[in-house]
Amino acid sequence: MVSQRFHKLALLSVVIWTLAPLASSIAPSAFSASASASISASRHESASASSHAALTSTPSGSSAQPPSSGISASSSGLGSTPASSSASASGTGTASGFVPFPPPSQAPIPGVFPVTSPQHPPSTGDSMQIIPDFAPAWAAAYKKAKAKIASFSLEELVSVTTGMQASGMVGRCVGNIPPIEPATGRGWAGLCLEDSPLGVRLADFVTSFPTGINTAATFNRSLIRTRGLFMGEEHKGKGVNVALGPMMNLARVAEGGRNFEGFGEDPFLAGEAAYETILGMQEGGVQACAKHFIDNEQEHARTTSSSNVDDRTQHEVYAHPFLRSVMAGVTSVMCSYNLINNTYACENDKTLNDVLKREFGFQGYVMSDWGGTHSTLSAAAGLDMTMPGNVGNGPGSFFGGNLTAFVQNQTISEDRVKDMATRIFAGWYFLNQDSSSYPAVNFNGNNQGDEATNEHIDVQDDHFKVVREIGAASTVLLKNERGALPLKRPRSILLAGSDAGPARTAGPNAFRNQGGNDGVLAMGGGSGTADLTYLISPYEALQRRAREDRTTVTWIFDDFNLARASSMAVGRSVALVFINSDSSEGSDRTNITAWHGGDDLVLAVAAQNNNTIVVVHSVGQLIVEPWIDHPNVTALLWAGAPGQEAGNSITDVLYGDWNPSGRLPYTIAKRLEDYSAQVVLGSGTATNPLPVPYDEQLLIGYRAFDARNITPRFEFGFGLSYTKFSYSNLRVEKLSSGNSDLEKNWDAGKSSPIAVGSSTAAWLHRPAFKVTFDVKNTGSVAGGEIPQLYLQMPASAEEPPSILKGFTDVQLRPGQQKSLEITLSRYSLSVWDIVDQGWKKPEGTIGVAVGASSRDFRLHGKIPA
């Protein structure tokens, strides 16, 4: 329980933040130096103590105790152990007390922890064995950054941290850091920050890649990495410095409006997808931005709600994808709109300083979500950059002149501002963006019609090929009876539903930021989108195939003319019914049923055609109960939101040119109430936020269905194929390792120490166990399989019944067999100890299950002692 004192201090901190200057026009001198120092101290005490105590759910002060092992971090190759309070460790308590976190220091391990640059990451084949060591690249970037800012004035340092709109100026990108003149030599050209997680938003001649949720559904590291690489190249080609993605908030609630941007409901899958995406993007030359840190799982009241999360759940579930992002060398992290345990995410000392910068050893910079800054003192809590810089709709900033004044009156240390600017410049140098060959901004996202500032540079290359491939690889076959699929030169086809065709009213960009749906669904709406250079609908792609096969094609795009759709289905060899469901940033779905009366359309067609195949394009889960068991519904393909090649991708799967290998990145329930969490409705304010309790704790998604013995319609990780696969010969063995004191400590059941970089340390993540098994294609056609590894923890761990901790992919010809390998680290086998504040091996036997989904286990074993 959090003490009454902590609650009072937290309330005081909210009041203080509310009274902070709202614009540069409000004179900071109203806060005297002594009063400001007092405010800073009380804010820091309340944020550090109250949010820390609330997160850990332990008696006050217990979470700051050193681990019971007594092993010092410095003697084990980690960064030094921080002081007992996070305030003194991060140097944010007073103006004179700032001490930057030292970078984590670990020796390279040949074959496991090699020195790496972001331009040359390990291959995807090594993702489970190799931990890239970006420390030397970061050290070189920091050296250049410190030299760069050495002669900067205080005002120039502050300008590096403050978006251009603070001065009332509108740049060419979504976010802009102003230049310091001259732009070469002593100064710089500033930064261009641009959406989105699936392509360059508000620009022409770019690729609209598949959504994050589709990318995750491939369970294919190579495709995920390649998508990231191509997105990075396109952002760089347009002159973007920072691409605002990937998004890795989890699909905690099925109705979540931005779930399509992320990677699903499972933290491990989301973490690996984020890791591969970031490695690819930064190899392509652009700075990636991991967002939204943290607990931003619903859109409703997103700026006035408090996500109330306990410490163990935070570490094991919601922080994990961000931990993997840091391990991928991500240069920036975007803090979220919401409050976390009643403290705004962008001024939350616990999450920003203690978890992200100390525990994860994050070397880059933290930027606010647009308008997510709420005080100048957020700089003391770990925020490094405010975006877009201004407050509300006018000029003025919480940073800018106010930050300068807070330094001058000794509320915030100038060394802290130097640290902020150094981190931002380090990201720039880390990606070699200081090179004279780095493209200048050549588009104008804020004025696309201005020919003087839009150079129409085409950056698409042949990226459509991977879009089409991911679209096919992410399509999940959920039902296939009586050999309905693949199609074999059918004599006649009916296409029913508006989702089968192109937009009926205007082109694919008729809705700004894709904030509406007409025709096939390629992506959701909001800032996580891109303007479509073109969009191939199923109607167009299937017409081409029908011409080759001499198939008769008819269609009806009117979703509500059920009588005509029903009569047109009579006598057709196959009836393809296309339904969809859309969502957009800013609001959540009010239900998870099909749009445009889709359920009724399926039933009307199935009433007259005994070979009705349903294709779903959707941003997330749908309830399919009204028709899934209808005897005339022979097949169901789940195509998600696959980007600009939507029609070609689904045609490839329908005809068997691509044997479906996609797997569900979330659970499809029989009813909404079966999910462990739903959107919390209501209203809130900054001082009285809407509480969003994460009471389900570790039981997110399939974990809750398993723990509560609820049968889903289709479980997480499920997906059929046009062939069959068998599993055999499971072997689990312990690997030899460096045998360090920290590894011995963990083996003995002790917690990892409190230190800088303690949760991303190489010893914790290096392969410790190897699981091998054989997979054989026992069917008649070639295809891909996605073997998944789940751990089943002992009762002492108090974990869900099964937890995904590994996956791989394999392509096999009929009769072909391959031996596959998945490695597990000590981190994979750990639980978070809320008292010791470290990772710990649970007592008892840990089971290993390998199979084709979260409920289809083919092989069982256990972790050897």
Number of C-alpha atoms within 10 A of each C-alpha: 11 18 13 10 12 21 17 13 19 25 20 18 22 22 14 16 22 14 10 18 21 22 23 22 12 14 13 21 13 10 17 14 16 12 13 21 20 15 20 23 18 18 27 26 21 24 29 25 26 26 27 27 25 23 25 24 19 17 13 17 14 15 23 18 14 21 20 13 16 12 18 19 20 16 11 17 18 26 24 21 19 20 13 14 17 23 27 16 22 26 24 29 28 21 22 15 17 21 17 17 22 18 19 23 18 18 13 15 16 9 10 19 20 16 17 17 20 26 16 13 22 17 13 19 11 13 16 20 21 21 27 23 24 21 20 13 18 24 15 13 22 23 13 17 23 17 13 18 19 12 12 16 10 17 13 19 23 24 25 29 29 29 31 27 23 27 18 15 13 16 18 19 23 21 23 25 25 22 17 17 12 10 11 12 8 14 16 17 15 20 25 21 26 27 25 24 31 28 31 31 26 24 27 23 18 27 29 30 33 31 29 31 31 37 35 27 30 28 28 24 23 17 22 28 24 21 26 31 22 25 32 29 23 27 30 26 24 27 22 28 28 26 28 30 30 29 27 33 29 30 32 27 22 31 26 28 27 30 32 29 34 26 31 31 27 27 25 22 21 27 24 26 32 32 28 27 32 33 29 30 31 30 22 24 26 31 31 30 27 28 27 24 29 26 26 28 26 31 23 21 21 21 21 21 30 28 26 21 23 23 22 20 21 21 23 18 20 26 24 21 30 28 23 22 31 27 24 24 29 28 28 28 30 27 28 25 28 31 27 28 26 27 28 28 34 33 29 26 32 26 27 24 27 25 21 25 25 30 25 25 28 30 27 26 26 29 28 27 22 19 17 23 30 24 24 28 27 25 26 29 28 27 27 30 30 34 27 25 31 28 23 11 10 12 17 23 33 25 33 27 24 26 28 23 21 24 19 17 20 18 29 29 24 21 17 24 22 22 21 25 26 28 27 26 26 27 27 25 20 29 24 18 21 14 10 9 8 16 15 16 20 18 24 23 21 14 16 16 10 12 11 10 15 18 14 16 15 14 20 18 13 10 18 16 11 19 26 23 19 30 33 30 30 31 32 28 26 20 21 18 13 8 11 18 21 19 13 11 15 15 14 16 22 24 25 30 28 27 31 28 24 22 20 12 9 11 14 24 19 15 14 14 20 25 18 17 24 19 24 31 33 33 36 29 25 21 23 28 30 28 23 24 15 16 22 19 25 24 23 17 19 23 17 15 16 18 11 10 13 14 18 15 17 16 20 18 21 16 22 15 13 19 11 13 27 19 14 21 27 17 14 21 18 22 29 25 31 26 27 29 25 24 26 26 22 16 17 20 21 11 14 20 20 20 17 18 15 23 20 16 24 29 21 19 29 27 18 19 23 20 23 28 26 23 24 26 28 28 34 32 26 24 18 18 14 13 16 20 11 15 13 19 27 22 22 23 24 25 28 31 32 34 32 28 27 29 26 25 28 30 24 22 25 23 16 17 13 21 24 29 28 32 28 30 30 26 27 25 24 18 15 19 9 17 22 21 22 16 18 16 13 12 14 16 12 20 16 14 22 24 20 24 15 19 13 13 18 19 23 23 27 31 23 21 22 18 13 14 9 14 14 17 16 19 23 24 26 24 24 19 22 21 18 17 20 14 20 15 11 19 16 20 15 15 12 9 12 11 11 12 15 24 19 12 20 22 15 13 16 23 27 32 28 29 24 30 28 25 26 21 24 25 28 21 21 23 24 21 20 17 21 16 18 16 21 21 23 17 18 12 16 19 22 22 26 23 25 22 27 22 24 22 24 16 14 10 17 11 18 21 19 21 21 22 20 21 23 17 16 17 15 19 16 16 13 14 18 14 14 15 17 20 23 23 20 20 23 22 20 21 21 22 21 19 19 21 23 23 28 23 23 22 13 12 15 19 16 22 22 26 21 22 22 22 17 14 17 15 16 19 16 17 18 11 9
